[in-house]
């Protein structure tokens, strides 16, 4: 039972750190992709065979 008194705050702290890191990455533009996969899939990189 005493282990839960230690593990619950540790788990909540780690979750809070993860949430702060995620929000920081959103605000700093880590997930911005103006030319995303939706447009890249339409580009034809293959050379046609003669």
Phi, psi and omega in degrees: 000325180289337178293326178294328178294337177267318188285326181295312176296326177295316180294319178294322177295318178293323176295320178294320177297318178296320179295317179296319179295321178294315180295324176297318181293327176294316183287334182271359174088024181292335184255009178284129179215087185297330178242084190275188182295333179296328178271326182293332181291338181277345181283134180263106180268349182279141174270129180292141179283143181287000000 
